């Protein structure tokens, strides 16, 4: 038996890895491909029947998936868009639960009565509505990031998927409680100990579950933060990180609070505090391990969804309801799930802005609303939650089939067409060149602060060579970010690229020498491993720098000054000025020198080379003239920089 389980686990992991690799190769979403693979595999004779248990999904899969998403979600952005997230994760889930419940009750109830069968009770219809209400926590954001949606849309979808499961599970629990009371009354059992839900009790139950979940999440996050702050070993810190979602979930459920909210709050807070409570090595270790863990879990989930197909279809084939009735009900619920989302989203968005004001950041475009309304793919929570329905639920096998159909249908229909819709609406995704410019500005300011601290700490006894090296290292990091901008059509090698190329060649030789020493057996292996780790860390930094080199991918780089970052020099400086030497850097042309990027002084029209260039004539021009504002003189860029206040505009 143990051997069979081991073989099954290895097979699942192998199929997940192969499916994800194939999806990347052919350019499709891995969740969609794995669902299709799972459906096909469920009909293979040598594949055993796998039935998902709701305990396994809700306790084993859901907490780590939510936590891995939460620790990467910006708490600042989450708070900024809390109104939109709340309207989706609470309001839309409740609206969908009621709407789908009424549709299912009407279609299945009337059909069952006409066929002389037991009708679908209202509580079961609302339970089905709660089951199919929450979009998946993985599918939407995975597809959204792949197609390059605006960050605001991605943040809202992430926030919705983190919180909507809690609302849906409370609704499902309420519906089942109503069903238990109803079944007890019908059977004539003693129902004195059974509580019949009322609108007031439902609201109170939700508030207690939500408030308890938030409270437990806060406590768990505070305790874990204090413990992890004392851990310096990355292995111990990562081990505690892997247990955090289960600690938060189980602790909340023990107090009958929302385990989902507890996990989300814990993840958001620990992710926000990570730079303070963790060492750099711990953060790198945690990031790598959670990426692997999340990859395996989320892709295994979609494969398992497909593997449920065969036995669910076999069960529904024994239903007393006719095939036509089941088909009509399934299509009706699916259409309701798809349509209720835009029916809620568009009017509520307009009304909330008119009633509550425009406190949210930036305008809401109709293109963004269309994409958010179409990004309603259901996932494993829907399929797991339907198994929570009691065995005595009338037409339970039909409800399970409808949940499967909605999950697979939304994944295949909406998931496969969402990239096309984004391209059709021409929604602008994150601008990589703009990101590089903002990164360069942040690093420039950070380097200035570090230099000021170095000036304060340095003493006459400190070696001048060490001080110079410290200044050079910080400056080179900032300059590497500036070099990603302003790429002309002709490719050339910047100083950072030359450094990366030459250093990588040196690292290869260094590693070869270490391996030769290892093979000769002249040095202890533990010593050699420490030496190799040093080389690996440096190489990983160089690899990441190359992967992040996104300069020149933007057609037009236009930076708007951030709110609260006003600068009188930027406000007074013109946006355009005729350059004195439009063909290049004035000094470099006179001296027959070379430059990397060009900058234009907006007071006198001087064209100088950037700080990554050998002579740094733009900065030297400012030092000699004190002209405060320069503008990028690269094609497609119109950002400006104030030397005095060190701000972008």
C-alpha positions in Angstrom: 0.0 0.0 0.0 2.8 2.4 0.9 4.5 1.7 -2.3 1.4 2.4 -4.3 1.0 5.8 -2.5 4.6 6.6 -3.2 4.2 5.8 -6.9 1.1 7.9 -7.1 2.8 10.9 -5.5 5.8 10.6 -7.8 3.5 10.3 -10.8 1.5 13.4 -9.8 4.7 15.5 -9.3 6.1 14.2 -12.6 2.9 15.0 -14.5 2.7 18.5 -12.9 6.3 19.3 -13.8 5.9 18.0 -17.4 2.6 19.8 -17.8 3.9 23.1 -16.5 7.0 22.9 -18.7 4.8 22.1 -21.8 2.5 25.0 -21.0 5.3 27.4 -20.9 6.7 26.0 -24.1 3.5 26.3 -26.1 2.4 29.6 -24.4 -0.8 28.5 -22.5 -1.8 28.7 -18.9 -0.5 25.7 -16.8 -3.8 25.5 -14.8 -5.9 25.1 -17.9 -3.6 22.5 -19.5 -3.4 20.5 -16.2 -7.2 20.4 -15.9 -7.4 19.0 -19.4 -4.7 16.5 -18.7 -6.5 15.4 -15.5 -9.8 14.9 -17.3 -8.1 12.7 -20.0 -6.1 10.8 -17.4 -9.2 10.0 -15.3 -10.5 7.8 -18.1 -7.2 5.8 -18.5 -7.7 2.2 -17.1 -4.4 2.2 -15.1 -5.1 5.5 -13.3 -6.8 4.8 -10.0 -9.9 6.7 -8.9 -8.9 9.7 -6.8 -11.6 11.4 -4.7 -10.7 14.7 -3.2 -11.6 15.0 0.5 -12.7 18.4 1.7 -10.6 18.0 4.8 -7.5 17.5 2.7 -8.1 20.5 0.5 -9.4 23.0 3.1 -6.7 22.0 5.7 -3.8 20.7 3.6 -3.9 22.7 0.4 -5.8 26.0 1.1 -3.7 27.4 4.0 -0.3 27.2 2.3 -1.7 28.4 -1.0 -3.3 31.5 0.7 -0.2 32.1 2.8 2.2 31.9 -0.1 0.1 34.5 -2.0 -0.3 36.7 1.1 3.4 37.0 2.0 4.0 38.3 -1.6 1.1 40.8 -1.5 1.8 44.3 -0.7 0.0 45.3 2.6 0.2 49.0 1.4 -1.4 48.2 -1.9 -3.9 45.9 -0.2 -5.0 48.7 2.2 -5.1 51.2 -0.7 -7.6 49.1 -2.6 -9.5 47.8 0.4 -12.9 49.2 -0.7 -12.8 47.4 -4.1 -11.5 44.2 -2.5 -14.3 44.3 0.1 -17.0 44.9 -2.5 -15.8 41.8 -4.4 -14.8 39.4 -1.6 -17.8 40.1 0.6 -20.5 41.8 -1.4 -20.1 39.9 -4.7 -19.8 36.5 -2.9 -23.0 37.2 -1.0 -24.7 38.4 -4.2 -23.6 35.4 -6.2 -24.7 33.0 -3.4 -28.2 34.4 -3.4 -28.4 34.7 -7.2 -27.1 31.2 -8.0 -29.2 29.8 -5.2 -32.4 31.2 -6.6 -31.5 30.0 -10.1 -30.7 26.5 -8.9 -33.9 26.3 -6.8 -36.0 27.4 -9.7 -34.5 25.1 -12.3 -34.0 21.9 -10.2 -36.9 22.4 -7.9 -39.5 22.9 -10.6 -38.1 20.1 -12.7 -38.0 17.7 -9.8 -41.6 18.5 -8.9 -42.8 18.0 -12.5 -41.1 14.5 -12.5 -42.7 13.6 -9.2 -39.3 13.6 -7.4 -38.2 15.2 -4.2 -37.6 18.9 -4.9 -34.3 20.7 -4.2 -34.7 22.4 -0.8 -33.9 26.1 -0.7 -31.1 25.6 1.8 -29.3 23.2 -0.6 -29.7 25.7 -3.4 -28.1 28.4 -1.4 -25.4 26.0 -0.3 -24.6 25.4 -4.0 -24.5 29.2 -4.5 -22.0 29.6 -1.7 -19.9 26.7 -3.2 -19.6 28.3 -6.6 -19.4 31.9 -5.4 -15.6 32.4 -4.7 -13.2 32.7 -7.6 -10.0 30.7 -7.3 -7.1 32.1 -5.3 -4.6 30.9 -7.9 -6.0 30.8 -11.4 -7.0 34.5 -11.9 -3.7 36.0 -10.6 -1.6 33.4 -12.4 -3.2 34.3 -15.7 -3.3 38.0 -14.8 0.5 38.2 -14.2 1.2 36.1 -17.3 -0.8 38.4 -19.6 0.6 41.6 -18.0 -2.4 43.2 -16.5 -2.1 46.6 -14.8 -0.8 46.2 -11.2 -4.0 47.8 -9.7 -6.1 45.1 -11.4 -3.8 42.3 -10.2 -3.8 43.7 -6.6 -7.6 43.8 -6.6 -7.9 40.2 -7.9 -5.3 39.0 -5.4 -7.1 40.7 -2.5 -10.4 39.3 -3.6 -9.1 35.8 -3.9 -7.4 36.0 -0.5 -10.7 36.9 1.3 -13.6 35.6 -0.7 -13.2 32.0 0.6 -13.9 33.1 4.1 -17.2 34.7 3.1 -18.2 31.7 1.0 -17.4 29.1 3.7 -19.4 31.1 6.3 -22.3 31.1 3.9 -22.0 27.4 3.2 -21.9 26.7 7.0 -25.0 28.8 7.5 -26.9 27.0 4.7 -25.9 23.5 6.0 -27.1 24.6 9.5 -30.4 25.6 8.1 -30.6 22.2 6.3 -29.9 20.3 9.5 -32.8 22.1 11.2 -35.0 21.5 8.2 -34.2 17.8 8.0 -34.7 17.4 11.8 -38.2 19.0 11.5 -39.2 16.8 8.6 -38.0 13.6 10.4 -39.7 14.7 13.6 -36.4 14.6 15.5 -35.8 16.7 18.6 -34.6 20.0 17.1 -34.4 21.9 20.4 -30.6 21.9 20.2 -30.5 22.9 16.5 -30.3 26.6 15.7 -32.3 27.8 12.7 -30.3 30.7 11.0 -31.9 34.1 10.7 -30.6 37.1 8.8 -29.4 38.6 12.2 -27.7 35.4 13.2 -26.1 35.0 9.8 -24.7 38.5 10.0 -23.5 38.0 13.6 -21.9 34.6 12.7 -20.0 36.3 9.8 -18.8 39.1 12.0 -17.6 36.7 14.8 -15.9 34.5 12.3 -14.2 37.4 10.5 -13.3 39.3 13.6 -12.0 36.2 15.3 -10.0 35.3 12.2 -8.4 38.7 12.1 -7.6 38.7 15.8 -6.1 35.2 15.7 -4.1 36.1 12.6 -2.7 39.3 14.4 -1.7 37.3 17.5 -0.1 34.5 15.5 1.8 37.1 13.3 3.1 38.9 16.4 4.2 35.8 18.1 5.9 34.3 15.0 7.6 37.7 14.3 9.1 37.8 17.8 10.4 34.2 17.4 11.7 34.6 13.9 13.5 37.8 14.8 15.7 35.7 17.1 16.4 33.1 14.4 19.6 33.6 12.4 19.7 30.2 10.8 17.9 30.3 7.4 16.9 26.6 7.7 15.2 27.1 11.1 13.5 30.3 9.9 12.2 28.7 6.7 11.0 25.7 8.7 8.9 28.0 10.9 7.7 29.8 7.8 6.4 26.5 6.3 4.4 25.8 9.5 3.0 29.3 9.8 -0.2 28.9 7.7 -1.1 25.7 9.5 -0.6 27.3 12.9 -2.8 30.2 11.9 -5.5 28.1 10.4 -5.8 25.5 13.2 -5.6 28.1 15.9 -8.5 30.1 14.4 -10.6 27.0 13.7 -10.2 25.9 17.3 -11.9 29.2 18.4 -14.6 28.7 15.6 -13.2 31.7 13.8 -12.3 31.9 10.1 -9.1 30.0 9.5 -8.8 31.5 6.0 -8.8 35.1 7.3 -6.3 34.1 10.0 -3.9 32.7 7.4 -4.3 35.8 5.2 -3.7 38.3 8.0 -0.7 36.3 9.2 0.8 36.2 5.8 0.2 39.8 5.0 1.8 41.0 8.2 4.8 38.6 8.2 5.4 39.5 4.5 5.3 43.2 5.3 7.7 42.8 8.3 10.1 40.4 6.5 12.8 43.0 5.8 12.9 43.8 9.6 12.5 40.4 11.3 14.5 38.2 8.9 18.1 38.2 7.7 18.8 38.5 4.0 19.8 34.8 3.9 16.5 33.8 5.5 14.5 35.9 3.0 16.3 34.3 0.1 15.8 30.8 1.5 12.1 31.4 2.3 11.4 32.9 -1.1 13.0 30.0 -3.0 11.3 27.3 -0.9 7.9 28.9 -1.0 8.1 29.3 -4.8 8.8 25.6 -5.1 6.1 24.7 -2.6 3.5 26.9 -4.2 4.4 25.6 -7.7 3.8 22.0 -6.6 0.6 22.7 -4.7 -1.2 24.9 -7.1 -0.5 22.9 -10.1 -1.3 19.6 -8.3 -4.6 21.1 -7.4 -5.6 21.7 -11.0 -4.5 18.2 -12.0 -6.6 16.8 -9.2 -9.6 18.8 -10.3 -9.5 17.1 -13.7 -9.0 13.7 -12.1 -12.4 14.0 -10.4 -14.3 14.0 -13.7 -14.8 10.3 -14.3 -16.3 9.3 -10.9 -18.4 12.4 -10.6 -19.9 11.7 -14.0 -20.5 8.1 -13.0 -22.4 9.2 -9.9 -24.5 11.7 -11.7 -25.5 9.1 -14.2 -27.5 7.3 -11.4 -29.5 10.4 -10.5 -33.3 10.0 -10.8 -33.4 13.4 -12.6 -33.4 13.3 -16.4 -30.3 14.1 -18.3 -32.1 17.1 -19.9 -32.9 18.5 -16.5 -29.4 18.2 -15.2 -28.0 19.8 -18.4 -30.4 22.7 -18.2 -29.7 23.3 -14.5 -25.9 23.1 -15.1 -26.0 25.5 -18.0 -28.3 27.8 -16.0 -26.0 27.9 -13.0 -22.9 28.4 -15.1 -24.5 31.3 -17.0 -25.6 32.8 -13.7 -22.1 32.5 -12.3 -20.6 34.3 -15.3 -23.2 37.0 -15.6 -23.7 37.9 -11.9 -20.2 39.1 -11.6 -20.5 42.0 -14.1 -24.1 42.6 -13.0 -22.7 43.4 -9.5 -19.4 45.0 -10.5 -20.4 47.7 -12.9 -23.3 49.3 -11.0 -21.7 48.9 -7.5 -18.5 50.5 -8.7 -20.3 53.5 -10.1 -22.5 53.9 -7.0 -19.7 53.5 -4.5 -17.7 56.2 -6.2 -20.7 58.6 -6.3 -21.8 57.8 -2.7 -18.5 57.4 -0.9 -16.5 59.8 -3.1 -13.3 59.4 -5.1 -11.0 58.5 -2.3 -9.7 55.5 -4.1 -6.5 56.0 -6.1 -6.9 56.9 -9.8 -9.8 56.6 -12.1 -11.5 53.2 -12.9 -11.5 52.5 -16.6 -14.3 50.5 -18.2 -11.6 48.2 -19.7 -10.4 47.3 -16.2 -13.9 46.6 -15.1 -14.5 44.3 -18.1 -11.3 42.4 -17.3 -12.1 42.1 -13.6 -15.6 40.9 -14.3 -14.3 38.3 -16.7 -11.6 37.0 -14.3 -13.9 34.8 -12.3 -12.4 31.4 -12.7 -13.4 28.9 -10.0 -11.0 26.4 -8.6 -10.3 23.8 -5.9 -12.2 25.5 -3.1 -15.4 25.2 -5.1 -14.8 21.5 -5.7 -13.8 20.8 -2.2 -16.6 22.8 -0.5 -19.3 20.9 -2.4 -18.2 17.7 -0.7 -19.0 19.3 2.7 -22.7 18.9 1.8 -24.3 16.1 4.0 -24.8 12.8 2.3 -28.6 13.0 2.9 -28.7 16.3 0.8 -31.4 15.8 -2.0 -29.8 15.4 -5.4 -26.3 15.8 -3.9 -24.7 14.0 -6.9 -26.2 16.6 -9.2 -24.9 19.5 -7.1 -21.4 17.9 -7.1 -21.5 17.6 -10.9 -22.6 21.3 -11.2 -19.7 22.4 -9.0 -17.3 20.4 -11.3 -18.9 21.8 -14.4 -18.7 25.4 -13.2 -15.0 24.9 -12.1 -13.9 23.3 -15.3 -16.1 25.6 -17.5 -14.9 28.9 -16.0 -11.2 27.7 -16.1 -11.5 26.7 -19.8 -13.8 29.4 -21.1 -12.7 32.5 -19.1 -9.2 31.3 -18.4 -8.4 30.7 -22.1 -10.0 33.9 -23.4 -8.8 36.3 -20.7 -5.4 36.9 -22.5 -7.2 37.6 -25.7 -9.6 40.0 -24.0 -6.7 41.9 -22.4 -5.0 42.3 -25.7 -8.2 43.3 -27.4 -8.9 46.0 -24.8 -5.3 47.1 -25.0 -4.9 47.4 -21.3 -1.4 48.7 -20.5 0.5 46.4 -18.3 3.5 47.4 -16.1 6.0 49.3 -18.1 9.4 47.6 -17.6 11.3 50.7 -18.5 9.3 52.8 -16.1 10.0 50.3 -13.4 13.7 50.5 -14.2 13.5 54.3 -13.9 11.8 54.2 -10.6 14.2 51.5 -9.3 17.1 53.7 -10.4 15.7 56.7 -8.5 15.1 54.7 -5.4 18.6 53.2 -5.4 20.1 56.7 -6.1 18.3 58.1 -3.0 19.3 55.1 -0.9 22.9 55.4 -2.0 22.9 59.1 -1.0 21.6 58.2 2.4 24.2 55.5 2.8 27.0 57.9 1.8 25.8 60.4 4.4 26.0 57.6 7.0 29.4 56.6 5.7 30.6 60.2 6.1 29.3 60.2 9.7 31.0 56.9 10.6 34.3 57.3 8.8 37.3 58.4 10.7 40.8 59.5 9.6 42.1 56.0 10.7 39.9 54.2 8.2 41.8 53.1 5.1 41.0 55.5 2.2 40.9 52.4 -0.2 38.2 50.9 1.9 36.1 54.1 1.9 36.5 54.4 -1.8 35.5 50.8 -2.4 32.4 51.2 -0.2 31.4 54.3 -2.2 32.0 52.6 -5.5 29.9 49.5 -4.6 26.8 51.5 -3.7 27.2 53.8 -6.7 27.6 50.9 -9.2 24.4 49.4 -8.0 22.5 52.6 -8.7 24.2 53.1 -12.1 23.4 49.6 -13.2 19.7 50.5 -12.9 20.2 53.8 -14.8 21.9 51.9 -17.6 18.8 49.8 -18.3 17.2 53.0 -19.7 17.6 54.7 -23.1 18.6 51.8 -25.2 19.1 52.9 -28.8 18.3 50.6 -31.7 21.9 49.7 -32.0 23.0 47.3 -29.3 26.1 48.1 -27.3 27.6 47.0 -24.0 27.1 49.1 -20.9 29.7 49.1 -18.1 27.4 46.9 -16.0 27.0 44.4 -18.8 30.7 44.3 -19.4 31.3 43.7 -15.7 28.7 40.9 -15.7 30.2 39.2 -18.7 33.8 39.4 -17.5 32.9 38.4 -13.9 30.8 35.4 -15.0 33.9 34.2 -17.0 36.1 34.6 -13.9 33.6 32.8 -11.7 33.6 29.9 -14.1 37.4 29.6 -13.8 37.3 30.0 -10.0 34.7 27.2 -9.8 36.7 25.0 -12.0 39.7 25.4 -9.8 37.7 24.6 -6.7 36.4 21.5 -8.3 39.9 20.4 -9.3 41.0 20.8 -5.7 38.0 18.8 -4.6 38.8 16.0 -7.0 42.4 15.9 -5.8 41.2 15.5 -2.2 43.6 18.1 -0.9 41.1 20.2 1.1 38.3 19.2 3.4 35.0 19.1 1.6 33.3 21.3 4.2 35.8 24.1 3.4 35.2 23.7 -0.3 31.4 23.8 0.0 31.7 27.1 1.9 33.8 28.5 -0.9 31.4 27.3 -3.6 28.5 28.9 -1.7 30.2 32.3 -1.9 30.6 31.9 -5.7 27.0 30.7 -6.0 25.6 33.7 -4.2 27.6 36.1 -6.4 26.6 34.3 -9.5 22.9 34.2 -8.5 23.1 38.0 -8.1 24.6 38.4 -11.6 22.0 36.0 -13.1 19.2 38.0 -11.5 20.6 41.3 -12.8 20.6 39.9 -16.3 17.1 38.5 -16.0 15.8 41.9 -14.7 17.5 43.9 -17.4 14.4 45.2 -19.1 15.6 48.5 -20.5 14.4 49.5 -23.9 11.1 47.5 -23.8 9.0 50.6 -23.5 7.8 52.5 -26.5 7.6 55.7 -24.5 8.8 56.3 -21.0 6.7 58.9 -19.3 6.9 59.3 -15.5 4.3 61.3 -13.6 5.6 62.8 -10.4 4.4 61.0 -7.3 1.8 62.7 -5.1 3.5 64.5 -2.2 6.8 64.7 -4.1 6.4 68.2 -5.5 9.6 70.0 -6.5 9.7 73.7 -7.3 12.6 73.1 -9.7 10.7 70.5 -11.7 7.6 72.7 -11.7 9.5 75.7 -13.0 11.7 73.9 -15.6 10.4 73.5 -19.1 9.6 70.1 -20.5 11.5 70.7 -23.8 14.5 72.8 -24.8 16.6 73.0 -27.9 19.8 71.1 -27.4 23.1 72.7 -28.2 24.6 69.5 -29.6 21.8 67.2 -30.7 24.3 64.7 -32.1 25.7 63.8 -28.7 27.6 64.8 -25.5 29.2 68.2 -26.1 32.4 67.4 -24.2 32.7 63.8 -25.5 32.3 65.0 -29.1 35.1 67.6 -28.5 37.4 65.1 -26.9 36.5 62.2 -29.2 35.1 60.3 -26.2 32.3 57.8 -25.8 29.1 57.8 -23.7 26.5 55.4 -22.4 23.3 57.6 -22.2 22.7 61.3 -22.8 21.1 64.0 -20.5 19.8 67.4 -21.5 20.1 70.5 -19.2 16.7 72.2 -19.3 18.2 75.6 -18.4 20.9 76.1 -21.1 20.5 73.1 -23.5 23.8 71.5 -22.6 23.9 67.8 -23.7 26.1 65.6 -21.4 26.7 62.0 -20.7 25.2 60.1 -17.7 27.0 58.9 -14.6 27.5 55.5 -16.1 29.7 57.1 -18.8 33.4 57.4 -18.2 33.5 61.2 -17.9 30.0 61.9 -16.3 29.6 65.2 -18.0 25.9 65.7 -17.1 26.7 65.7 -13.4 29.9 67.8 -13.9 27.8 70.3 -15.8 25.4 70.6 -12.8 28.4 70.9 -10.3 29.8 73.8 -12.3 26.6 75.7 -13.3 24.1 74.6 -10.6 21.4 74.2 -13.2 19.0 72.0 -11.3 17.0 70.0 -13.8 18.1 67.7 -16.6 16.0 65.6 -19.0 16.7 62.3 -20.6 17.9 62.8 -24.1 17.2 59.2 -25.1 14.6 58.3 -27.8 11.1 57.8 -26.4 11.9 59.2 -22.9 10.7 62.4 -21.4 11.4 62.0 -17.7 13.2 64.7 -15.8 15.5 64.7 -12.8 16.2 67.4 -10.3 19.8 67.3 -9.1 19.0 69.5 -6.1 16.0 67.6 -4.6 16.9 64.3 -6.3 13.3 63.8 -7.5 11.7 62.5 -10.7 9.2 64.3 -12.7 
